[in-house]
Structures are given as C-alpha cells and as structure tokens.
Amino acid sequence: MLEKWKLYKIVAFRKGLTDADKMVCFALLDHMGSTGKIFPSNKRIQIMTGYSERQINRSTKKLHDLDLIHKEKQKGKNFYTPNFHIIEKKYDKTVLQTMTPPSPPTQ
C-alpha cells in the first residue's frame, strides 16, 4: 500500500504529464486490488474522470511509454499493472541520500 502512495507522489510531481494523464493514473491506481492488478473498463474511467475514451487511451499509452503503468490487452480488455520498480530509482534513493545516518546506541 505504501508503494501505491509513493507512485501517486511520483505522478503528481512528474513534469510532462498533463492533468488528464494524472487523473487517469489516479483513477487506475484507485482500482488497484490486493493482487496488484488493475482492470477497470474505459467506461468506468470515463465516469470517474469525465474524459473521453480517446483521451483515456492517449493517457494510458503515455503512462505506459513513461514506464509508470504497464498496459496489456487480453481478449479485447485492458489490464494494467503499476511499475513499482521506479520507486527505488526515483524516490527511495533520493530520500535515503538526504537522511542523516542514525546515531550509535548509547550505553
């Protein structure tokens, strides 16, 4: 669950993403289950965001191209998986570098 929020943060502050891209990504992440799979229909995302199906397709393609979400089509239905491997590269490393090392235990 923590990875989901870290990915939210990466998407929210990512330059080059439009508001539509961010809203579609947030709608997708909102549908993530305990297995990590995401499979809402485009119609469901349309209802949530108010964007057209064409805009949703453009946004999901852009998110896939930027390696934020993995998009896969099976039997005419879209399935998505969040790419949590970018969290270590973009979030955790920079946070760990700015942290001061813990002090040694006292006796």
C-alpha contacts under 8 A as a table, 3 or more apart, distances in Angstrom:
res1	aa1	res2	aa2	distance
1	M	4	K	5.21
1	M	5	W	6.85
2	L	5	W	5.29
2	L	6	K	6.36
3	E	6	K	4.98
3	E	7	L	6.12
3	E	84	F	6.66
3	E	87	I	7.39
4	K	7	L	5.14
4	K	8	Y	6.24
4	K	29	L	7.17
4	K	84	F	7.94
5	W	8	Y	4.85
5	W	9	K	6.28
6	K	9	K	5.07
6	K	10	I	6.33
6	K	87	I	6.83
6	K	91	Y	7.43
7	L	10	I	5.01
7	L	11	V	6.18
7	L	84	F	7.10
7	L	87	I	6.73
8	Y	11	V	5.23
8	Y	12	A	6.03
8	Y	26	F	7.04
8	Y	29	L	7.97
9	K	12	A	5.04
9	K	13	F	6.30
10	I	13	F	5.57
10	I	14	R	5.88
10	I	87	I	7.96
10	I	90	K	7.77
10	I	91	Y	7.59
11	V	14	R	5.11
11	V	17	L	7.87
11	V	22	K	6.44
11	V	25	C	7.76
12	A	22	K	6.65
14	R	17	L	6.31
17	L	20	A	7.93
17	L	21	D	5.76
17	L	22	K	6.57
18	T	21	D	5.14
18	T	22	K	6.42
19	D	22	K	5.13
19	D	23	M	6.11
20	A	23	M	5.11
20	A	24	V	6.09
20	A	51	Y	7.49
20	A	55	Q	7.58
20	A	56	I	7.94
20	A	59	S	6.92
21	D	24	V	5.26
21	D	25	C	6.14
21	D	56	I	7.89
21	D	59	S	4.80
21	D	60	T	7.36
21	D	62	K	7.64
21	D	63	L	7.27
22	K	25	C	5.05
22	K	26	F	6.08
23	M	26	F	5.04
23	M	27	A	6.12
23	M	49	T	6.54
24	V	27	A	5.04
24	V	28	L	6.17
24	V	45	I	7.01
24	V	49	T	6.89
24	V	56	I	6.63
24	V	59	S	6.74
24	V	60	T	7.28
25	C	28	L	5.04
25	C	29	L	6.12
25	C	60	T	7.56
25	C	63	L	7.52
26	F	29	L	5.09
26	F	30	D	5.97
27	A	30	D	5.04
27	A	31	H	6.64
27	A	45	I	6.45
27	A	48	M	6.98
27	A	49	T	7.42
28	L	31	H	5.34
28	L	32	M	6.80
28	L	38	I	6.51
28	L	39	F	7.89
28	L	40	P	7.24
28	L	45	I	7.64
28	L	80	Y	7.94
29	L	32	M	5.16
29	L	38	I	7.30
29	L	82	P	7.62
31	H	38	I	5.83
31	H	39	F	7.34
31	H	40	P	6.79
32	M	35	T	7.80
32	M	36	G	5.70
32	M	37	K	5.81
32	M	38	I	4.85
32	M	39	F	7.96
33	G	36	G	5.39
33	G	37	K	6.04
33	G	38	I	6.75
34	S	37	K	7.71
36	G	81	T	6.50
36	G	82	P	7.33
37	K	79	F	7.26
37	K	80	Y	6.23
37	K	81	T	5.33
37	K	82	P	7.83
38	I	79	F	5.99
38	I	80	Y	4.92
38	I	81	T	5.96
39	F	78	N	6.44
39	F	79	F	4.85
39	F	80	Y	6.10
40	P	44	R	6.12
40	P	45	I	6.90
40	P	78	N	7.98
40	P	79	F	7.92
41	S	44	R	5.18
41	S	45	I	6.52
41	S	77	K	7.67
41	S	78	N	7.34
42	N	45	I	5.03
42	N	46	Q	6.04
42	N	53	E	6.40
42	N	56	I	7.11
43	K	46	Q	4.93
43	K	47	I	6.30
43	K	53	E	7.38
44	R	47	I	5.15
44	R	48	M	6.32
45	I	48	M	5.05
45	I	49	T	5.99
45	I	50	G	7.85
45	I	51	Y	7.96
45	I	56	I	7.62
46	Q	49	T	5.37
46	Q	50	G	5.14
46	Q	51	Y	5.36
46	Q	52	S	6.18
46	Q	53	E	6.58
46	Q	56	I	7.52
47	I	50	G	5.59
47	I	51	Y	7.91
51	Y	55	Q	6.18
51	Y	56	I	6.66
52	S	55	Q	5.22
52	S	56	I	6.32
53	E	56	I	4.99
53	E	57	N	6.18
54	R	57	N	5.13
54	R	58	R	6.26
55	Q	58	R	5.03
55	Q	59	S	6.05
56	I	59	S	5.08
56	I	60	T	6.04
57	N	60	T	5.25
57	N	61	K	6.08
58	R	61	K	5.19
58	R	62	K	6.15
59	S	62	K	5.02
59	S	63	L	6.10
60	T	63	L	5.02
60	T	64	H	6.05
60	T	69	I	7.68
60	T	71	K	7.33
61	K	64	H	5.01
61	K	65	D	6.06
61	K	71	K	7.57
62	K	65	D	4.98
62	K	66	L	6.13
63	L	66	L	5.16
63	L	67	D	6.29
63	L	68	L	5.36
63	L	69	I	5.56
63	L	70	H	7.90
64	H	67	D	5.04
64	H	68	L	5.94
64	H	69	I	4.94
64	H	70	H	5.27
64	H	71	K	5.96
65	D	68	L	7.73
66	L	69	I	7.84
67	D	70	H	6.71
67	D	83	N	6.67
68	L	82	P	6.34
68	L	83	N	5.39
68	L	84	F	7.89
68	L	86	I	7.54
69	I	80	Y	6.46
69	I	81	T	5.74
69	I	82	P	4.54
69	I	83	N	5.43
70	H	80	Y	5.43
70	H	81	T	5.02
70	H	82	P	6.11
70	H	83	N	6.50
71	K	78	N	6.84
71	K	79	F	5.95
71	K	80	Y	4.67
71	K	81	T	6.75
72	E	78	N	5.78
72	E	79	F	5.19
72	E	80	Y	6.20
73	K	76	G	6.17
73	K	77	K	5.51
73	K	78	N	4.53
73	K	79	F	6.04
74	Q	77	K	5.36
74	Q	78	N	6.43
74	Q	79	F	7.28
83	N	86	I	6.43
84	F	87	I	5.51
84	F	88	E	7.87
85	H	88	E	6.03
85	H	89	K	7.21
86	I	89	K	5.08
86	I	90	K	5.95
86	I	91	Y	7.82
87	I	90	K	5.33
87	I	91	Y	5.12
87	I	92	D	6.28
88	E	91	Y	5.75
88	E	92	D	4.87
88	E	93	K	5.99
89	K	92	D	6.73
89	K	93	K	6.09
90	K	93	K	6.58
90	K	94	T	6.83
91	Y	94	T	5.66
91	Y	95	V	6.24
92	D	95	V	5.09
92	D	96	L	5.96
93	K	96	L	5.17
93	K	97	Q	6.11
94	T	97	Q	5.13
94	T	98	T	6.42
95	V	98	T	5.41
95	V	99	M	6.43
96	L	99	M	5.25
